[in-house]
């Protein structure tokens, strides 16, 4: 891989990323308009949407820069450095990788900040890994460590990373639906052989809350013929409401668990994985109650 000159580096870091847009079907567009009008006209529906959004802020705290820096130990200057590291390229175990930033617009209209990692040692590989991160993570953290790269090296794969809506440089309101829409858009970009990456094998790696997002998305995704899929669920959970109940004393835990479910955030992975039409691998630790 040829070394970049300082001017090349500056141009790469400030360049506007290319974009990819997932069109919204007419039926979805009409439903969203109707739901928006109902939310404005009918107070309980509007209140439910606000409460759903507020609970989402607690479940994915890195949507708030203040909470992310104070309580999740997120250093935004380091994140910027991590993004630069990915873009400028680096070597892991003698395997060179180089990043390419892309903006993917979901059917919700959110602009999702994503990073493509090209494995330069296997340029013709059509195997891709997509990573759905945990609730306190940004994809830029991969540029500060090498947690994803051993897997890419062993599988001879490329990767695409992304931030959820309202996380990092991704725009939009974070809801359960918008997270699912963002992940769906990334999958569509991977599958698209004309305007996307044209993957023939897709490994879907989910960690923590990413397992919930992944199970929501994969049970409804329209899988493409000629593409092999496999899903990995790494240290995630069976039911989010049950996890929250276990985290607190019985009385408070029961209330928070009920609120999580009633406000639409109860990811139920076990139920969803059973109806998902792709092979699934579940990795779980023994000392974590789920």
N, C-alpha and C positions, 0 to 999 in steps of 0.2 A: 504494500500500500504506500503510495507516494506521500511524502511529508507535505503538509499544508504550509503555505507561506502565511505570515501575519495578516496580509490583506485578504487572503482566501478565508482565513478563520473569521475575520470580522464580517465578511460578506455572508458566510454561512450562518453565523449567529443572528444576524439582523434580517435575513431574508424572510419574506412572508411565506408560510408553509402552503403547499397546494391543498386544495379542498376536495371533498367528496360528499355528495348530498344524497341521502336516502329519501326518495319521494314518499309523501304521505298519501295513502289511498283516499279516494273521495269519501268513502264511508267513514273512515277515521276522522277526516277533516270535518265532516258534518257533525259527527258525535262530539268532537271537541268544542265546536262552536256552541252547540246546544248545551253542553255541560257548563261552559263558561257563562252563558246567559242565565242558566238556572242558579249558578253559584252567586250571581249578582242579585237576582230577583228573590231568591229564597234563602233567607238568612241561615237556617240550619245547615244547608249544603255548603254555603260559603264558609261558615264556622268550621265545619268538618275539614274542609280543604286547608284552612289555616292551621288547625290542630295537627293534621297529618304532616304538614310541612314542619311544624315546630318539633314534633317527635323525631322526624327525620334528622333535624339538626343535632339532636341528642345522640341518635344512633350512629351518625356519620359526623363526628364533631369537627373534622378538618374542613368542613364547609365554612367555618368561621375562622378567619386568620387569628383573631385574638385567642379563641379557645385552643386552636391548633398550637400556637406558640406557648401559651401559658400552661396548658394541661396535657398536651400530647407531645411536648418537647420537639416540635417541628421548627427547624431553623430555615427560614425562607431564603437566606443568602446561600446556605448550603444546597438547597434545592435548585437554585439557579446554577450553581456550579455543577451539580449532578446532571442537569440538562445539557450544559456545555460539554461535559465529559462524554455523554452519549452521542452528541452531534459530531464532535471532533474525531471520535473513533479511538479505540484502545484495543489491547490484546489480552486475552485470557487463555492461559495454558497454550501459548503459541498460536492461538486462533484469533485472527483479527476480526473485530466487529466495528461497524460504522452505523451511526444513527441517521434517520431521516424523519423530520417532523411533518405531520399531516393533520389537517383539521377535517373532522368527519361530522357532518350535520345530520342529526338524528331526525326521525319522523316527528318528534316533538318540537323540532326547530332549534334544539340546543346545539351549540358548536363544541364538539368534543375534541380536546387536545390529545393527540396520540403521537406515539413515537415508534417508528419502525426500526428494528435492529436487524441489519443484514449481516449474516454470518459469511464473511468473505472467504472462509475456507471451503464452503460448499455453495458457490454462487448459483448453481443450477438446481439446488434442492427446492422441491415444491412442498416441503413440510414446514408448517408454521405453528407457532405456539402463541396463544392469546392469554394474557394474564389479567384476571379479575382480582384486584387487591383487597386488602382489609380496610376497616373503617377509619384507621388512623394513618393511612399511607398515601403517598403520591408516587406516580411512576418514576419521577426524577430520583427517588431514593435508590433505584437500581444503578444509577450512575455514581453512587457513593460507596457501593459495595458490589458484590458479585453473586448475590443469592440466586439469580435466575440463570447465570451463565454456565454453571456446571451441567444443568439440564439441557441447555442448548448445545453444549459441546458433545454430550453423550448421545443426543438424538439427531445430531447434524441438522438442526432446524434454525430457521429465522424466527423472529418474534415481533409481536406488536403489543405495545403497552398503552394504556389510556387512563385518564382521570375521569371520575364520575362528574356529572353536572354540578357546577358550583364548587368544584374542587380544583385548586391550582388555577390554570389558565382556561379551564373549561367553563362555558357559560351555562345559564339556565337555572331554574329552580330544582332543587333536589327533592324528588318524590320517589316512591317505589316504582311508579310507572316510568318516570324519566330515566332512572337507572337501568331498567330493563330495556328501554328504547335505545339508550346509548350503547349497551352491549350488543343488541341486535344490529345496530348500524355498523359496529366494528366487524361483526361476523359477515354481514353483507359485503363489506369492503374486502374482506379476505376472500370471499367466494367469487367475486366479480372478476371474470377473466378479461374483460374489455377495459374497464376503468379502475379496477382494483388490483389486488395482488395475485389473483388466479391460483389460490392454493389448491392442492390436490389431497393434502392430508392436514387436518387441523386438530391440534391438541389444545383443549380448553382447560386451563389451570386455574382453579378457584381457591382462594384462601379466606378464611374467616367470613366476613359479611359478603365477600365475593361469591361464596357458595350459595347464599340466598339469591343473589342477583342472577347467578348462573342457572340455578334450578328453575327460577321463574322464566328465564328466557328460553332455555333449551327445551322445556316441555311444549312450547308453542312454536318454536322455530321451524321453518320449512326447509328441510335438509335437501341439498342438491345431489342429484345423481352424479356418480363419478368422483365424489369426494368422500374420503374416509374421515370419520370423526371419532374422537375419544375424549371423555371428560374426566378430570381429576378433581376430587374434593379433598383439600388438604387442611386438616385441623379446623374444620368448620363445625356446624351444629345440626341437630335434628329439627329443632323448633326454636325460633328466637324467643318466643314468649316464655318457654320453659327455661331457657338460659337466664333470662332476666329474673324469673321467679327464684331460681337457685342462687342468684347473686345477693339477694337481700333476705331479711328476716321474713317469716311466713306472711305476716299481715301486709307489710309494705310491698313485698315481692308479689303477692297475689294481686294487689291493686295495679301495680305497674305492668304486670303480665297481662291483666285484663285490658288495660289501656292500649298496650302494644297491639293486641289482637283486634280490639274494636276500632282502632284508628288505622288499620290496614297495613301494619308492619310485621305481621307474624309470618315470616318466611318458614315454610314447612318443607324442609329438604327431603325428608324420608318419603313423604307422599309424592313429591314431584319427581324424585329420581326414579321411583318405581314405574312412572309412565313416560319417562324420557326414552326416546328411540335411538339412543347411542350407548355404546359400552361405557361403563363408569367405574372408576377406581376411587375408593374412599380410603384416605390415610387419616388415622386418628390416634391421639395420645391416650394412654391408659389413665393418667392422673387428672384428666379434665372431665368433670361431669357434663354430660350432654343429654 
